[in-house]
Every structure is written in C-alpha cells, then in structure tokens.
Amino acid sequence: MKEKTVEQDHYRASEWGQGFFRIDGEGFLRVFPRGDDEHSVKLQSVVENLAQTHVDTPLVVRFPQILLSRQKRIRDAFLTAIDEYGYQATYQGVFPVKVNHNRIVVDTLVQGGKDHDFGLEVGSKAELCLGLTYDLSSGAFLVCNGFKDRAYLRLACLASQAGRPILLIAENPQEVSDIIEIGESVGHMPMLGFRARLHAQGSGRWLESSGHKGKFGLSTMAILEGMEAVKRAGFASRLVALHFHIGSQVSDILNIKRAIKEASRLFAAMKQKAPSLRVLDLGGGMGVDYDGSRTATDWSVNYSIEEYARDAVYMVKEICDEAEVSAPILVSESGRALCASHAVFVLSSLRVIGEHESRDYTHHRTTANQIDDLKATLSEVNESNFREAVHDATQLLNELLSGFRLGYVTMDERAVGECLYRDICTKVRSLMIVEHKRTDDLVDLEKQLAPKVVCNFSVFMSAPDSWAVQQLFPICPLARADESRRWAATIGDITCDSDGKLDRFIGKRGVEPYIRLPEPVEGEPYHVGMFLTGAYQDVLGDYHNLFGTVNEVVVELDEENKPHIKTVVDAATVEHSLEQFGFSFSELAQRFMKVEGLEDGGGIDSTYQDAFFKVLKGNTYLNKI
Ligand SMILES: *Cc1c(COP(=O)(O)O)cnc(C)c1O
C-alpha cells in the first residue's frame, strides 16, 4: 500500500531520509526499510508496542533491512558503472567494522554479502579477532589495517596460512620490514597491500587525516623501497593491493576524484614493476547527506553513490587503459554510507524548562528607575521601534544586574526586571513574526527565548559526535510532524553537563540554533527521533554520569508488511554501569553493608536496604514517575 506523504515537509525528511524515512499524510514518521514504497511502518506504533512490554525509551531501533538495501545500492552502483564502461574487472565491498561492531550489523552485512565476496576491514587486534570468526568466502577480503604489533602480524599470517582471506596492508615503512620478518618466521606470507599516502586530501571535518602530512600511509619513496624489499625477500608475488583512505565524510566529489586519479596513476606505475598487483582498495569516505542539502558542507555531500561509483570506475579504467595495464578489482570500504541510516535513536521528553509565562509582578515593591524604564519600554514597543526596544531592555537589565552585585538593587527588583525583560523579548518576537522579518536578530531572540525540552537520554552515550565534532543529526517528532503551529525549542539531556544538549538543528534555512517542534500536550507521549545514527555512535558513546547503554530492538517488515520486533539488548542497569569502572556487584553490596555497620552486628533499615538494591538493579535512565 502506498502511503501519502505530507504536503509541507517541515523537517525535510524527504531530503535526508534516503527514501527510508518519510512523513505520511497524517503527520507520522514512517520507515520504509525494504527500500521500496510498498512496505512501511509507523515508528510511533513500534515505540508504543514496545512500551506495552516495558521496553521503554531511550531506545535504539535498528532496521537490518536498511543495511541490506544500502549494501545492495552501493554494489549495484559499481556493477552498473562496470557494465556501462566495459570495465574488465569486478567490484567487491568490505565493511570496516569500526563503524559499527554490533553483532546484528556485522552478521547482517556478512550474510547479505556472502554471494558477492563481500568482506570485512579491521584495524586492531580486537577487530581482527572478530573478523576471524566470520566464515568469509575465499574470494572475499579480510583487510587488515591499522597499527600492528608482532602479535597482530603473527595472527594475520597464521590465519592466512589456515586459509582465511587475509589482505595485510602495510601502513608505514616499519611495518613492511616487520611483515617480512614475521612472514618468514611463520613460513607463510598473506596477500599484501601498501597503503599510499596520497597528496590529495579529503574534505570536510576529516580533512587532516590524509595528505602528505597524514598519520598513515607510505610515501612514494617508501612504496618504491617497499616493493624492492618484498621482492628481495622472495614475496613479490604476494603483493596484490594498493590501498588508500582519505578520511571520513568526504563532502566534495572533487576531492574524491582527485584522490582516485592519483591512486590510479600510482597503481598503474606500480603494476609495471609488480605484475602481481590486482586490487585497488579505494578506502572509505563516501559521505552521508545528514542535513539533506546536497552541498559540499561538512554534514552533507554534493554527490550520489552512483556518481561516486561511476567516477571511480571511469577514472581507473581510463588510466589503466592508457598505461596498458589490466584493470584491478575495485574494493571499497564504505562504512558510514552503508550504516548511518539503519539506526534511529528514539527519545522522549520529560519536561519543558525555561518556557516563558507572563507573571504578575505588581505586588513586588520596587524603587529602581530601571524597573520604571523597562515598564515604559514594554508598553511602548511597536512595529517601528522593536529593535531599539530590545537594545534598551538589554542595557536596563544589565544595569539592574550590576546594581544587584553591588548591593543596591533588591532581590525583588532583580526578579521583576528579569520578568520584564522576557516580556519585552516575547512581545518583540511576536511583532517580528507577524511582520515576517526573519532576520538574524529574530533568530537570536528565538534562541534566547527557546524553551528546553529535557529528554531522557545522554548525548555522550547516544549521539557523542554531536558533542565531539558538532555533527548534525536530523531530528523529527514521530507524530504530529505535519502541524504548522510549532514552537522553537532546544533539546537538553539529563547529564549534569552543560554540554549535554542539542542546539544545532537542520532548519529551513540551513543550520539553526533551535528546532520547531509541535507543542507537547499534557499527558500525551512525546517521542522524537534522531536519525542516521547508525555509524560510529554506538562505539564512541561513553558513560558520562554513569548513564549506560540503552534498550535496543531490531525491526523487520515481512512481505505482508507485518512488523517483527525483537529486543536484542536490554538497557544497562546501574550495576552494569558501575561494573565498567571496577565496582563489582558483590563488592558494592559488601561495601554497602559495611558502611551500614551490618558486619559488626549493627542494624539496618530494611526499607533503605531494599531501595538501594532496587536502584542498583534498575535502569540508569529516568523511569516514568
Ligand atoms: C574508518 C575507515 C574506513 C571507513 O570510513 P567511512 O568514512 O566510514 O566510509 C575505511 N577504511 C579505513 C582504512 C578507515 O580507517
């Protein structure tokens, strides 16, 4: 059944939703996980169903079918381009597991790619161990990147000897000699690749991670020396791949084109000296259009998956043809582009703070002149003088506050002054809105007056990049998203940290310091979704204030459009969060008893004891009161 979409897409879901998220004609956010228009589910009903089984927000909802749709789309893009340009080799994807280590994610992608030689990319010993537990097809690649010690290299060599499809990438000159040494001692050399340090850089937030000053990769001279060294050691035939990675979320296709061109030239030149080369690994970096603007700004991209694939195939082919070398297998390590859209973080509002209500302040005794002036300003403000009124009010309030510090303005006066100031700003805002003056002044005022919707979550656990790198994630209410009457608000979390907030949003005119949300209705559930959180957020999240991991569910839609909802992870308990920091449950229990003197026969109030253990065994987030 086709769903009608909303007429006025206030939240621009059609632009960032990649077809997976849309607002329907009744203002509900719908998810289309199968990548078609026929199967969809209201996220609000998923959340309500779960609440009945006591699986509450905050909640991560994962859609494995979205992962499969993305995996297919990236592969199809390359295969179509390969067909179109008559490219003489194949394409194989690998999933860089650092983007999301969740079992459901890795399992789904490995399973989804098993007929297409889809592989994995790992960058540490822990990730290598994970990678080795998957039975990848022999034609797939298990790409080993990152800094490596002897144990890492030895395990990689032994795994390769045992038949695992290891592609070991040397990231720096030292690693080339370490690999040779350990390969010799094990008596087996895996397939080898060199990571090139390209001159071309990424763009956007991770610009610095590439270029000739980057942390990773072999310089041109080191590649030449490395090829020599491998040859001298008798492993020339094991050198099969050239790899590069210019950073994540590359927002401008021009940077990608430059890098692929440079890498293709290198590949062609190396191939003349090392005929065994047959793989060009393009790394990751394919970006996600988080704000839906289709621009080369940090949280957007100015290209599609299809354009990326066409450019890659075309340029590699052109350069290889020109150099008369055979075209390599193309490998890409797109992680963010594959994963970001599969997870939605659902949060619910607890209360609204900072909402301005006009107060009756006539009975407070005030003598300060500034109060009289503020009252006059309030009564005289109109369409022609509102700018001046805000300036006057700001100055008068500042005077009152200095007076308070110096001791000659009373607490009552300060209180009345603050109320008058808010009244003036509120009145000016309404004048400006009526006049349709959407100036920067109004944006500032809206920001000042915006109430904070406090939601039951921790930014640090569930959306760490919005704090760490000012990443923008689209946010949209799950219901009533079609209402035109909305108020400007910001979102606060429940950590005791003033950074625990969301105050940069995707607005109609780019990034705005507030989001327009439907006004909460007393007694009605109020859920807001944070979208495209499926890449990097899970593993980067931390335990600030000991708020722990949240409930996680997996949702799949069958042919009949029936949703199947499974809980996969229960939210961490207080006990679990404390355990991360060295306090085991038994020790905590013991200490608690000791403090209470129970050990030396002292009495303990059992009500207190019960309360302690109940909280210890409970959720770290707030329960409904
Ligand atoms: C992080 C990383 C990736 C994944 O990058 P995305 O931007 O998520 O596609 C791929 N390859 C390497 C070597 C990486 O370090």
The ligand as a Gaussian input file, in Angstrom:
#p B3LYP/6-31G(d) Opt

LIG

0 1
 C       37.445000       4.472000       9.134000
 C       37.924000       3.819000       7.925000
 C       37.023000       3.454000       6.919000
 C       35.556000       3.797000       6.958000
 O       35.362000       5.111000       6.584000
 P       33.883000       5.671000       6.261000
 O       34.098000       7.118000       6.165000
 O       33.032000       5.282000       7.399000
 O       33.445000       5.075000       4.989000
 C       37.515000       2.773000       5.823000
 N       38.836000       2.485000       5.718000
 C       39.737000       2.828000       6.662000
 C       41.153000       2.490000       6.488000
 C       39.308000       3.521000       7.797000
 O       40.209000       3.886000       8.702000

